[in-house]
Every structure is written in C-alpha cells, then in structure tokens.
C-alpha cells in the first residue's frame, strides 16, 4: 500500500511518500517472528519534516499496537531535529531525511537517515542541562530507548532506536 501526504508552504512544497507493509500476524496475536517493515518516508531536510515524521510514525505505531507511542514520538522528534540541524540534510537545498519503522517482534525499530556531515558522530552529552532547549536530544534517546546507535551508510548517517513493542513479547 502506498500513501502520499503533501504539505505546501510559501517557500517549498514538501512531499512525503510512505510505503507500508502489512504484518502477517493478526492484531492482538503473538509478536512477528521476523522483522517487518511497517513503512518508510523520505522528507526534505527542513524543520517542517519533524511534524510530518511524528504523524507518520504515530500512525504506523497505532496500527502495530505499540504501547510506547509517546516515547517513540519524542525520540523521532529529537532525531529528525538533529538530522535537520546538525547534518548536511539541513544545510543543502535538496537535503533529505528518511524515516523507516520496522516491527522486530519484541521491539519497534526506527531508523532516521540523514545526508551525513563532516562534523563529529552523534554522541550523548555527559551532563544534559534540563533547563535549556538544546543538548538533550541524544540524552533523551539514551534514557528512553531500549537500545540505540548510529552508523554510516551509503546514504549518509543512520541514527536508530528500538523501543518495546508491547508487553509480553519475547
């Protein structure tokens, strides 16, 4: 199933194309035995993409019956914001950020891929200042995700996290 969502602003036209796969498991049944791509979207490297990514992931996680939707949406917001602010995705006119959501059985995995950068690799700040608006993104990811990491890819850089899909999954 292919879904297209379009958002138009005065400065740019944003098109997010999402490809969603259906799960073999019926709702409320055992966790899937193998990873299942729930959907992926390619978005422009602009701040407007943060809200689009949140809505996209929210809808996928509701279908997947994930009980950690609020945590996942916070983490998606942080990673897409970081991609737009700290990678080549936000520096270049045609920069992109992609989001992929995978049901891996006991967890949901979200990959955020940006265009990379010549700067440092993502690292958690040793002491996040909770009174400021900056510097807490990866600290939150580190605290709320079951697991997370980052690696290079041919497309640029992938920062990913996993969260518990629902209680009772092995």
C-alpha positions as CSV (number, residue, x, y, z in Angstrom):
1,X,0.0,0.0,0.0
2,X,1.4,3.4,-0.9
3,X,0.4,6.6,0.8
4,X,1.3,10.1,-0.3
5,X,1.0,13.1,2.0
6,X,1.7,16.6,0.8
7,X,2.3,19.8,2.7
8,X,2.6,23.1,0.9
9,X,4.3,26.2,2.3
10,X,5.1,29.5,0.6
11,X,8.8,28.6,0.4
12,X,8.7,24.9,-0.5
13,X,6.5,22.0,-1.5
14,X,7.1,19.0,0.7
15,X,6.1,15.5,-0.4
16,X,6.5,12.5,1.9
17,X,6.0,9.2,0.3
18,X,5.4,6.3,2.6
19,X,5.4,2.6,1.7
20,X,3.7,0.5,4.3
21,X,3.8,-3.3,4.6
22,X,1.1,-5.4,6.3
23,X,2.0,-7.8,9.1
24,X,1.4,-11.5,8.9
25,X,0.2,-11.6,12.5
26,X,-3.4,-10.7,13.3
27,X,-3.9,-7.8,15.8
28,X,-3.5,-8.9,19.4
29,X,-1.7,-12.1,18.5
30,X,1.9,-13.2,19.1
31,X,4.8,-11.0,18.0
32,X,6.0,-11.4,14.4
33,X,8.8,-14.0,14.0
34,X,10.8,-11.9,11.5
35,X,11.3,-8.1,11.1
36,X,8.5,-6.5,9.2
37,X,8.9,-3.0,7.5
38,X,5.9,-1.0,8.7
39,X,6.7,2.0,6.5
40,X,9.3,4.4,5.3
41,X,9.2,8.1,4.3
42,X,11.7,10.4,2.6
43,X,11.3,14.0,3.8
44,X,13.1,17.3,3.0
45,X,15.8,18.4,5.4
46,X,13.7,21.1,6.8
47,X,12.2,21.8,10.2
48,X,8.6,21.1,8.9
49,X,9.7,17.5,8.4
50,X,9.8,17.0,12.2
51,X,6.0,17.2,12.5
52,X,5.4,15.2,9.3
53,X,7.7,12.4,10.7
54,X,5.9,12.4,14.0
55,X,2.5,12.0,12.4
56,X,3.8,9.3,10.0
57,X,5.4,7.3,12.9
58,X,2.3,7.8,15.2
59,X,0.0,6.3,12.6
60,X,2.3,3.3,12.0
61,X,2.7,2.6,15.7
62,X,-1.0,2.6,16.3
63,X,-1.5,0.0,13.6
64,X,1.3,-2.1,15.1
65,X,-0.3,-1.8,18.5
66,X,2.8,-0.4,20.1
67,X,2.2,0.8,23.6
68,X,5.2,3.2,23.7
69,X,3.9,5.7,21.2
70,X,4.6,8.8,23.2
71,X,8.2,7.8,23.9
72,X,8.7,6.9,20.2
73,X,7.3,10.2,19.0
74,X,9.6,12.2,21.3
75,X,12.6,10.2,20.1
76,X,11.6,10.6,16.4
77,X,11.3,14.4,17.0
78,X,14.7,14.5,18.6
79,X,16.4,12.5,15.8
80,X,14.8,14.3,12.9
81,X,15.5,17.7,14.5
82,X,19.2,16.7,15.0
83,X,19.3,15.5,11.3
84,X,18.0,18.8,10.1
85,X,20.1,21.0,12.4
86,X,23.4,19.0,12.6
87,X,23.8,17.3,9.2
88,X,24.1,18.2,5.6
89,X,20.4,17.4,5.2
90,X,19.5,20.8,6.7
91,X,22.4,22.7,5.0
92,X,21.7,21.9,1.4
93,X,18.6,22.9,-0.6
94,X,17.9,19.4,-1.7
95,X,18.9,17.7,1.6
96,X,16.7,14.8,2.8
97,X,15.9,12.9,5.9
98,X,14.4,9.4,5.8
99,X,12.5,7.6,8.5
100,X,11.9,3.8,8.5
101,X,9.9,1.9,11.0
102,X,10.3,-1.9,11.5
103,X,8.4,-4.2,13.7
104,X,11.1,-6.5,15.0
105,X,8.9,-8.6,17.3
106,X,9.7,-7.6,20.8
107,X,10.7,-4.1,19.7
108,X,9.9,-1.4,17.2
109,X,13.0,-0.1,15.4
110,X,13.1,3.4,14.0
111,X,15.9,4.5,11.6
112,X,16.5,8.1,10.8
113,X,18.9,8.6,7.9
114,X,20.4,12.0,7.1
115,X,22.8,13.2,4.5
116,X,25.8,12.9,6.9
117,X,28.2,15.6,7.8
118,X,31.9,16.3,8.1
119,X,31.4,17.0,11.8
120,X,31.5,14.7,14.8
121,X,29.5,11.5,15.0
122,X,26.4,11.6,17.3
123,X,27.3,11.4,21.0
124,X,25.3,11.7,24.2
125,X,26.2,14.8,26.2
126,X,27.8,13.7,29.6
127,X,25.6,16.1,31.6
128,X,22.4,17.3,29.9
129,X,21.2,20.6,31.2
130,X,17.5,20.1,31.7
131,X,16.8,23.8,31.9
132,X,17.9,24.6,28.3
133,X,16.3,23.7,25.0
134,X,19.4,22.4,23.4
135,X,21.7,19.4,24.1
136,X,19.2,16.9,25.4
137,X,18.2,15.0,22.2
138,X,20.5,12.1,22.4
139,X,20.4,12.1,26.2
140,X,16.7,11.5,25.9
141,X,17.2,8.8,23.3
142,X,19.7,7.1,25.6
143,X,17.3,7.2,28.6
144,X,14.1,6.2,26.8
145,X,15.1,3.8,24.1
146,X,15.6,0.1,24.8
147,X,18.7,0.3,22.6
148,X,20.0,2.9,20.1
149,X,23.0,3.5,18.0
150,X,24.5,5.2,14.9
151,X,26.4,4.1,11.9
152,X,27.4,5.4,8.5
153,X,25.6,4.2,5.3
154,X,26.0,4.9,1.6
155,X,23.1,7.4,2.0
156,X,24.9,9.3,4.8
157,X,24.4,8.5,8.5
158,X,21.7,6.4,10.3
159,X,20.7,7.0,13.9
160,X,18.3,4.4,15.2
161,X,16.5,3.4,18.3
162,X,14.4,0.5,19.5
163,X,11.5,0.6,22.0
164,X,9.4,-2.2,23.5
165,X,6.6,-3.1,21.1
166,X,4.1,-4.2,23.7
167,X,4.1,-6.1,27.0
168,X,4.5,-9.9,26.6
169,X,6.7,-10.0,23.5
170,X,9.8,-12.2,24.0
